[in-house]
Amino acid sequence: MSDQDLTYEVQPNDSLSSISLKFRVTVAWIKLLNPNLDSNIHPGQSIIIMKPEILDECITIKNIKVFPAEANDKGILRCDKVSLRYLPDSSYGKPLVINLLGHLESAIMPHPTFMLTPGFTDPFADNALSLFVISYITDFNTNKFETISFEGLRGDLLKLHHNLLLKAEAAQSAKQFVVPDINSAAAQRRNRTISDLTVEMNAHRNATNKKRNKLRQINVVGSNKILTLQEMEEIRLCLPYQYINAGWKLLFQLSNDGSSYLSFFEKTRNIQPVVLLILTDKKEKIGAYISKGLKVQRNFYGNGETFVFKYHPTFSYYRWTNANQYFVSSSKDEIAIGGGGASALWVDSCFISAISEPCPTFNSPALTSVPHFKIVDCEVWQLSEHI
């Protein structure tokens, strides 16, 4: 811990609000420094407090590239007290200044060409090539915003990102600036969000992997009645990198195991991730990659790795849009994938009837040619490197 950090021990009758007043920082600032901190703090608990003087620190990273870019220009990425600046090394590059007051969201993610980097197996290593993606307001009158990404080493980008989050929070708190909803329909018509860029990056990665043609053959344990091996390959290329070479193990098959929800959850519970497949009465094939598996829980659960897909007329998949967090809800009465007005996939308690409608969670159209359909077969597959 640096000399600018302070560990505070929670006292009786303390609250996050009282602690924030004591140190003249915001509650959001404290939560940012302590990501695992619960709102119900207790006496004796240790909390990290970073003194606001850290805002005066200027973080500079060299050999940074804008991604994607036609030219191979590198430059400097600098985060000062009020802005993030990109300064290209050559006169051909275009400098950029981002006002931290307009920071909307940002993230560090693996580079789409990571799988092609010889000798690298861990995308979360400090020396792994990564992307820093940031969405920011360009016009405060109209709330118009843009998204840009920078290419660099993960360790350097993490340090800059942490510093940027603190400064953006301080700037927005000082001005009492309310961050606009970047997922509004108008904003989506004008701009690309981080989730949009994620889809593009995955498409880039998948296209590269296809050309690379060095993926191992899928090890399938069980009788695949719905998809062919070639159709499994389509899903495989959309998976998170750690599951691209995973084996597929059949957990549940409606045509063999019957339509009992009790049997369904006994065979699939506590297993993640899984792929849910459905064959309809019109011989259409649809499904979902469920990153956190299936469990009996009516409240929505899961994370942004969840996606849905269809094979008619050609294979298409739809990822999380940041519109909401209605990923998966499953109970003895129904299974729902996606929400916010309609589900990308809804299955009844008897595995007989199902519905697919345009869904805000994935910005997906109906996955089937008609919204209401009958289920001919349903399968759940476990993905694991140990299969």
N, C-alpha and C positions, 0 to 999 in steps of 0.2 A: 504494500500500500504506500502511496506517495505521501509526502509531507503535506499535500493539499487535501488529503482524505482524513476523515475523522470517524472513529467508531463510537457510536452513542449507545448506551445501555438504557433501554426503556424503563421508565420509572412508573410506580403506581399512579393511576389516573391519567397517564399519558395517552394521547391519541395522535394520529398522523397530523391532524390539524394543529394541535398544540406544539408538536415538534417542529412543524414547518414554520410556525411563528417564532419559535425560540431561535432558530438558526437563519431566519429570514430567507427561506427558500419555499418553493411551492410543494404541495403534496405530490404533484405529478413528477417533480424533480426527484423526490425521495423514491418514488416507485420506479423511476427510470434507473436509478442507481442500485435498487434492490429488486430485481425482476421477479423473485420468488416470494416477495413480501405479501402477506395477506392483510386485508384491511383491519382485521381483529388482532392487533398486536397485544403482547402480554409482557408484564414486568420481567426484566432480566434479559429480554431479547436484544440482540445486537443489530444495529442498523448503521449502514454506511452513509455518512454525510460528506458530500464534496463541497468544499468552500467555493463560493461564486467566483473567486479569483481565477479559477480554472478557465473562465470564459476569456481571459486575456491571452491564453496560450494560442499560438498559431501553429496549426498542423500542416505540414507540407510533404507531399509525396511526389517523387520524380518518376519518370518513365511511364507515365499514364497515357492511355490511348482512349479516344472516344470509340464506342462500339455500337453498331457496326460502322465502319468507315472505309471508304475506297482507298484513301491514302494511308501510308504507314506512319503518319506523323505521331510523335510522342510529345508530351508536355508535362507541365506541373499542375497538380491539383492541390489547392490551398484553402484551408478553412480558417477564416479569421473570426472576429467576434460577431460580425453581422452578415457575412456572406461566404459562399463557396465559389471559388474562382478557378477556372481552367485556363492556363496560359500555355499555348502551344510553343514548342521550341522553334519552329520554322515560321516564316512570314506567310506561308500558305494556309496555315491553320487558322481557325476562327476562335478567338477568345470568348469566354462565357462567364457571366457573373450571375449568381443565383442569390437573391435576397432570402435569408433564412427565415424571415417573417412569413414567407410564402411556402415554407416546407410543408408538404402534404403527407408523403410517406416515402420511405426509403428502405432498402434491403441489400444484403450481401448474398449472392447466390453463386453456385458453381458455374464456371464458364462452359458454354455449350460444346466447346471442342475439348473438354477435359479428357474424354475417353480416348482421344487421339494422342495425348501427351505421353511419350515413352517413359516408363519407369515410375509413373505416378499412380498410386492406388487410393490415396486419401484426398478427396476434394476439400476437406476441412483442415488440411495442413496449412501452416502459415505461408509456405512457399508455393501453394497451389494457385494457379491462374484462376481468377474469379472476376465477377462483375459487381460493381456498385451501381445500383439502379435508384434513381430519385425522381419523384414527381413533384413539381413545384409550380406555383402561380406565376404567370408571366404578365397578367393584367389584373390588378386588384379591383378595377371597376367592373369587370365582367366575370371575374373568377376564372378566366381562361387559364389553362395550365398545360404543361408539356411534361414529357418523360424522357430522360436521357440516361445512358449507362456509360460507365467508365471501366476500362479493363486494367487490372493490376494484380499484385500479389495479395492474397487474402489477409495476411497478418497486417500489412500496411493499411488496407482498406478498412479492417475492423477498428483499428485505432482511430482513423479519421471519422468513421461512421459514429462511433460512440461519442466523440467530441462534438460532432455536428448535431446529434440528437439533443445533447445538453444545451447547446447554444440556441438551437431552434426553439426548444421549450422555454428557455429564459426570455427570448425575444418575443414570443407569442404571449407569454404570461405578462410581461411588462406592458405590452400594448393592449392586453385583454382581447387579443385577436381570436375570433372564433373560426376555426378551420372549416371551410365549406365542404359539403358532401360531394366528393369527386365522382361518385357513382350515380349522380343524377343523370337523367336521360339527355339533358342538353349537353352536359359535359362529355358524356360518352360519344355523342355525335361529333364533337369537335376534336377530341383528343384520344391519345392512347394511354392506358393506365399501366401500372407495373404488371398486372396480371396479363394484359395483352402482350407485353414484351416477353413475358415468361412463355406464352404459347409460341411466339415467334422463335424464341431461343430453342425450345424443345423441338420445333419443326426443323430448325437448322441442325440440331444435334442428331435428330433421327435421320435426316437426309444424309448427313455425313457418315453415320453408322451403317446405312445401307450400302454406301459406296465402299466403306471399309471392308464389309463382308467377312469379318473375323469373329462373329458371334458364334457361340457354341450351339449345337442343336438342342432344342428344348427337350428336357427329360420329362416325359408325361407318365404319371402313375395313375392309372384309371382309364376307363373307356370314355373317350370324348365323342359323345353323340351329337353335340350341337355344332361345334366348330371343327374345321379341319386344322391340320398343323399349320398350313399357310395362313389361315385366318388367325390363329394364335400368334403368329409372327407379327401381324398388324398391331395387336394389342401390346406385344412385347416391346416394340419400338417406341411406345408412348409411356412406358413405365419409368419410375424413378431409377436412376443409374444403378443403384444397388440391387435391383431386381431384374435387370435386363437378362442376366444369365441364370436366373433362378429356375428351379424345377417347378412343375405344376402337379399338384396332388389333388385328386377328386375327393371332396368331402361329402357332398350331397348330390344326389341325382333323383329328381322327382319320379322319373319312370321306373326307378328301381327301389327307392326308399319310401315312396308314398307321400301323401300330402299332409302329414302330421307336423304342425309347427313345433311340437315338443321334440320330435325326432330331428327336425331341421336345426333347432338351436343346440341340441345335444351334440350334434355332429360338427357344428361350426363355431361354437362359443370359444372365447379366449384364443382365437387363432387370427393372426393378421400378418400381412394384408391378404385380402381375398379378391377373387374376380367372380362376380355374379353374372350368369348368362341365362337368357330366356329365348326360347323358340316359340313364336306365335302361331296362331291358327292360319295365318297367311304366309307362313314359312319365312318370316322375317326374323333376323337375329339381332338382339340388342343386349345391352348389359351395362355394368358399372365396375370400375376398379374402386374398392373400398379399403382405404389405407389403414383404418383402425379396426377392421373386422366387423362382425355382426354380434350384437348382444341385445338382450331384452331391455330396452330403454325407450320409453315413449318420447322423452326429450331428445332433441337433435344432438348428435355427437359426430366426431370425425375431424378431419382437417382439410386444408386446401389442396392436398395431393389427390383427393377423390376426383374422379372424372367419369363421364358417361360416354357411351359410344353406340353406333349402329352400323350395320353392314348393307343396308338397302338405300339407294341403289349401289353405292360404293361405301367403303369404310370411311367413317367420319367420327371424330371424337371431340369432346367439349370439356374444357377445364373450368375451374373455379374462376369467377369474374370479380370477386370481392364484393358483390352486391349484398350478400348476407352470409351467414354461417349455418345455413340449414342443409347440412351434408347428408346425414342418415338418421332416420328414426325407425325403430323396429320393435314390434310388440307381438303378443299373441293374436292381435287383430289385424295387423297390416305391416307392410314394409314400405317406407317412402324414401326415395333418393332425390334430394333437392326439395326446395320449398320456396316460400315467399309469394304465395298466391296459387301456385301449381307445382306439381312434382314432375321431374323428368321421367320418373318411373314409380308407379304405385302398384303394389301387389296385395290382393285380398288374403284373408286368413286361411283359405282353402287351396291356394295356388291354382285357382281356376280362372279368375278374371283379373285383368290388369288395365292400367291407364297410363298413357304417356302424353304429356302436354308441354308446350313451351315453358321453360323453367328459368327464372331469373338467376338462380344460383350458378348455373353454368352457361347462361345465355344460349341455351340449346333449343332447337325446334322440337316438335314432337318426334320421338325416335322411331315411330311407326307410321304407316300410311293412314291409319285410322286411329283416333285417340283411345277408343275402347276395344279391347281384344281379349281373346282366350289364350291361355297358356297351354302349349303342347308339352313342353319339357322345360325344366329349370335345373341349372347346375351351379354349384359353388366350388371354386378351386382355390386351394391354398398355394401361395407362392413362397418358396424358401430355397436358399442355397444348399440346404442340407437334404434335399430330396434327390 
